[in-house]
Amino acid sequence: MNTIIILYLLFCIPLRILIYTNFKNTKNLKFSGILAIAFGLGFLYQYIYKRKKGILGQEVWWDNNRIIYGILYLIYAFFLLVQEKNYHFILLFSIIYGLNSFINKHYIKKN
């Protein structure tokens, strides 16, 4: 199995699920919102400056998706900070979108 596939399935998706389950805790919405702002700005920064390596040094195939993730995390942060009740659906959408992008890239298009 390709290293990128292993990293994605064993690191990226579980990390997102962990973030999703931890951010569902309503006790620390303000702190979680500030953390989500940092994630969102980080994705946008990497998109603008075209960082071509991932956090583990691997080749980046999701560069075009970083703007989507950045916007989603910023919307998510806003929802957390204003205590919108359905805030967790934004991050859940991010997980589904990322998994769909991964499958599309590595199994459907294969380019």
C-alpha positions as CSV (number, residue, x, y, z in Angstrom):
1,M,0.0,0.0,0.0
2,N,1.2,3.5,-0.9
3,T,2.7,5.5,2.0
4,I,0.4,8.4,1.3
5,I,-2.6,6.2,1.6
6,I,-1.3,4.7,4.9
7,L,-0.6,8.2,6.3
8,Y,-4.0,9.5,5.3
9,L,-6.0,6.6,6.7
10,L,-3.9,6.1,9.8
11,F,-3.0,9.8,10.6
12,C,-5.2,12.4,8.9
13,I,-8.7,10.9,9.2
14,P,-8.2,9.7,12.8
15,L,-6.8,13.1,13.7
16,R,-9.8,14.9,12.2
17,I,-12.2,12.5,14.0
18,L,-10.4,13.2,17.3
19,I,-10.7,16.9,16.7
20,Y,-14.3,16.5,15.9
21,T,-15.1,14.5,19.0
22,N,-13.1,16.8,21.2
23,F,-14.6,20.0,19.8
24,K,-18.1,18.6,20.4
25,N,-17.5,19.2,24.1
26,T,-19.5,22.3,24.8
27,K,-17.6,23.3,28.0
28,N,-14.7,25.0,26.1
29,L,-16.4,26.5,23.0
30,K,-14.4,29.7,23.2
31,F,-11.0,27.9,23.5
32,S,-12.0,25.5,20.7
33,G,-13.1,28.5,18.5
34,I,-9.7,30.1,19.0
35,L,-8.0,26.9,18.1
36,A,-10.2,26.5,15.0
37,I,-9.2,30.0,13.9
38,A,-5.6,29.0,14.1
39,F,-6.3,25.9,12.0
40,G,-8.2,27.9,9.5
41,L,-5.6,30.6,9.1
42,G,-2.9,27.9,8.9
43,F,-4.7,26.2,6.0
44,L,-5.1,29.6,4.2
45,Y,-1.5,30.5,4.8
46,Q,-0.3,27.2,3.3
47,Y,-2.6,27.7,0.4
48,I,-1.4,31.2,-0.3
49,Y,2.3,30.4,0.0
50,K,1.9,27.0,-1.9
51,R,3.6,24.8,0.7
52,K,4.3,21.6,-1.1
53,K,5.2,19.4,1.8
54,G,2.8,18.0,4.4
55,I,3.3,17.9,8.2
56,L,5.2,14.6,7.9
57,G,7.3,15.7,4.9
58,Q,5.2,13.9,2.3
59,E,4.2,15.3,-1.1
60,V,1.0,17.4,-0.9
61,W,-1.8,16.4,-3.2
62,W,-4.5,18.4,-1.4
63,D,-3.1,21.9,-2.0
64,N,-6.2,23.0,-3.9
65,N,-8.4,21.8,-1.0
66,R,-6.5,23.9,1.6
67,I,-8.6,27.0,0.8
68,I,-11.8,24.9,1.4
69,Y,-10.5,23.6,4.7
70,G,-9.4,27.1,5.7
71,I,-12.8,28.5,5.1
72,L,-14.5,25.6,6.7
73,Y,-12.4,25.9,9.9
74,L,-13.1,29.7,10.0
75,I,-16.8,29.1,9.6
76,Y,-16.6,26.5,12.3
77,A,-14.7,28.8,14.6
78,F,-17.4,31.5,14.1
79,F,-20.1,29.0,14.9
80,L,-18.3,28.0,18.1
81,L,-17.7,31.5,19.2
82,V,-21.4,32.5,18.7
83,Q,-22.5,29.2,20.2
84,E,-24.4,28.1,17.2
85,K,-26.0,24.7,18.1
86,N,-25.1,22.9,14.9
87,Y,-21.4,23.9,14.8
88,H,-20.2,20.3,14.7
89,F,-21.7,19.7,11.3
90,I,-19.1,22.0,9.7
91,L,-16.2,19.8,10.9
92,L,-18.1,16.6,10.0
93,F,-18.5,18.0,6.5
94,S,-14.8,18.7,6.4
95,I,-14.1,15.0,7.2
96,I,-16.5,13.8,4.6
97,Y,-15.2,16.3,2.0
98,G,-11.6,15.2,2.7
99,L,-12.4,11.5,2.5
100,N,-14.2,12.1,-0.8
101,S,-11.3,14.1,-2.2
102,F,-8.9,11.4,-1.2
103,I,-10.9,8.6,-2.8
104,N,-11.4,10.7,-5.9
105,K,-7.7,11.5,-6.2
106,H,-6.3,8.0,-5.4
107,Y,-8.9,5.6,-6.7
108,I,-11.0,7.3,-9.3
109,K,-8.8,9.8,-11.2
110,K,-5.4,8.4,-10.3
111,N,-3.4,11.3,-11.6
